[in-house]
């Protein structure tokens, strides 16, 4: 809606932005519909391939190739199901909904495991309560970035790679605590990692290294706080405090 006291130039600029936002929303919806169609097609073809293999295996129980195909189909099926977005998730319109945190965290963890190659990592959840009433798109970004960081900076010399997530309600706020037993962050680099585009590792392998900075920005824009406790070789603990909202709240 145009501002009553805005100049003609400001109104024109606002209209341009609103038109662009509307076009962007349409493009997001188109891409989502396309992805949902492709995922369903892939699921259907994968199920058909697995069914044909099982029928063939009944005729020849010693066929190793068929068993290998069945295992590949099973892995691909799990991958496709992990790509399925939870109900209410929409990147261009973030409405508060009740979110079951356990299945969402497990889905994000499995996906980040694949991306990082940390197949031997384990996720430990301590959730009280099991659900959170919040913005699903923002919560997904927080989980993605913090779990990704924990797995990316794992310590290969430690026998077990552990990532922990704890949820508590404290003073009418949600307290999310992410922990890991990874490499940790040296004291002289911790402040820098909370700044956008900071490189925590050599440039050839670090990428942009913006995970913590993105989460900090997102949390603070949601009227929350983020704190980090870490040390070289001691793993990292990230505490995120989020305000609780009502189901009819949304981002303006």
N, C-alpha and C positions, 0 to 999 in steps of 0.2 A: 504494500500500500504506500503511495507517494507521501512524503513528509509534507505537512501543511505549510511550513515556513521555508521549504527548500527552494533554491533558485532553479531556473529552467535548466541550467547546465547540470546541477546536482540531480534533478529529476531524470534527465536523459541518461546520466551515468547509472543511476539506480535502475532504470528500466533495462539498460544493457546487461547489468549484472543479473537481474531477475530473469531475463530471457535466456542468458547463458546457464543459469541454475536449472531452469526448466528443461533445456536441451540436455544438460548433463544427467538430470533425473531420468529422462526418457532413455538415454544411452545406457545408464546403469541397469534399468529394467530390461532392456533388450539383451544385454550381455548375460544377465541372470537367467532369463528365459532360455537363451541359447545353451548356457552351461547346464541347466537342469535337463534340457532335452538330450544333450550329448551324454550326460551321466546316466540317464535312464536307458538310452540306447546301448551304452557300453555294458551296463548291468544285464540287460536282456541278452545280448550276444554272449556275454561271459557265462551266464547261466545255461544257455543253449549249448555252448561248447563243453561245459562241465558235464551236462546231461549226456551228450553223445559219447564222451570219454568213459563215463560210468557204464553205459550200455556196452561199449566195446570191451571194457575191462571184464565184464561178466563172461564174455566169450574167451578171453585170454587173460588169466589171472597173473601171468608171469611177465606181462608187458611193462617194462620199466618206463618206457617213453610215455605211456598213458598216465602212469602215476605222476610223472614229472609235470605233465600238462595239467592234471588235476590240482597239484600243489600250486602251480602258477596261477590257475584260475581262482583258487581260494585266496591267495595273497592279493590278487587284483581286486577281488570282490571286497575285501576289507579296506583296501585303499579307496575305492569308490565310495563306500559307505562313510568313511571318515571325511570325505569332501562335502558330504551333505551338511548344509547349514542348519543350525537349530531354529526352531520356530521363533518368529519375531525378529530375527536378525536381518537388518537392512542397513547397509553402509550410508545411505543418503537420508534416512529418516530414523532417528534413534528414539524410540518410545520406551519408557520404563515398563518392564515386564518381570514376572517371577521366573528366575532362572535356576534350574537344577545344576548346581556347580560341579558335582562329581562327574557326570557324563561329559560335560563340556571340557573340563580340565583334562580328563582322560583322552578325549578326542584330540585336543590341541597337543598334548604330550606325544601321542602316537605320530602325529603329523610332523612335529619337530624332530622326533627320533629319526624319521626317514630322511629329513632334509640334512641332518647333522651326521648321520651314520652312526649314532650312538645306540646301537641295538641292545647293548647290555645295561642300559640305564634303567632305573626303576623310579616310579613315582609313588610317594607316600602322602596320603591325604588324611588330614585331621580337621573335619568340618563340623562346626557347631554354630549355626545350623547347617543343614545340607543345601539350602537354597539361599539366593540373594535376590532382592528386588532392586534391579538397577538397569542401566542402559546396556543392552546386549552387545551392540557393536563396539562400544568403548571397552567393556569388560573383555571381549574377545581380543582386542588389540593389546590390552595389558597382559593377559595370559600369554599370548603369542610372543611378545617381546621378552618378557621375563623368563619364560621357560626356554626360549631360544638362546638367550644369553647364558643361562645355566648350563645348557648342553654344549654350546659352542666353546665355552671356556672350562670344560671338564679337565680333570687331571688324569692323564692316561696311566700314571704310575699307581693310582689307587685302585684296588681290586674291584670295588663296587662304586658305580656312579649313581649318586642319590640326589633326587630333587624332591623337595618337600613343599607342601602347600597347606597352610593352616588358616581357617576362617573362624573369627570370633565376632560377637557383637559387644562393643565397648562404648559406653556413654552415648548411645543412640547413633553410633557410627559402625561401619563394617571395618574390621581390621583383617587385612590379608597379609600373611607373612610367607614369603618365598625363601627357601633355604636350599643350599647345595654344598657339596663337599669338593668343589672344583678348585681351580688354581688360585682363586681369590684375587683381590685388587690391591696393589701396593698403596700405601697411604698417599704418596706423592702423585698418584694418578686418579685417585677416587673422585676428586672434585672435577677434574677434566672430563671424566666419563659422563657427567651429568650435563655437559654442554653438547649441543648439536655439532655433528661432523667431527667429533674428537676421534682420533685413531688410537686404540688401546694396544694394538699389536703392530708389527711391521706392515707398511702399506701394501705389500704384495699379498697379504692374506687377511687383513683386518676389514676390508670393505669400508663402509662409512662408520661403523661402530656406534650407531645412534640409538640402540635399544633402550638404555636407561634414560637417555635424554628425552626420547619420544614419550615414554611412560610418564616421566616427571611432568612434562608439559601437559599431557592429557589429564593426569590426575589433578594438577593444580587448576586447570580450566574447569574441572568438575567440582571445585571447591574442596579438594582433598589435599593430603600431604603425602610425601614419599621420603623415606629415610633409608640409608644404606649403611650396613656394618660389614666390614670385610678386612682381610689382611692377607698378605702374600702366603699362599699355601694353606690358608685356613678356611677357604670357601667364602661364600657371600650370603648375607641375609638382607632381604629387601622387605621393608614394612610399608604397606600402602594403607592409608586411612581414607575411607570413602564415606561421604555423607549418605544417609538413608533417605530415599525418596518415596513418594506415594505413586500408586499405579497410574494416576492421571497426569503425572509430570512428564514433560518432554523438553527437548533442547530447543530453545528459541533461536 
